[in-house]
Amino acid sequence: MSDTIDTIEVHANVIMTTASLKAIVENMKKIAGQDEKGHYKVDTADAVNKMISRFLLERDFEAFARNENNYPPSG
């Protein structure tokens, strides 16, 4: 991912499977580890944001967005 790409932050509602969210939470807990009280301090929303943003940039969402066949019918 290049640091020279012109980007903008967009806040949107995203539909994903519960299994995807569960995987993100489980992996973030593994990465963060427990504190001295046995609690996990993870920002799940931030993790989802970073994961989806990375996916869109690495998987060429720009090309997908340029293709009119990928748009839902209006109405």
Helices and strands as residue ranges (DSSP letters): H 18-32, H 44-58, H 61-66, G 68-70
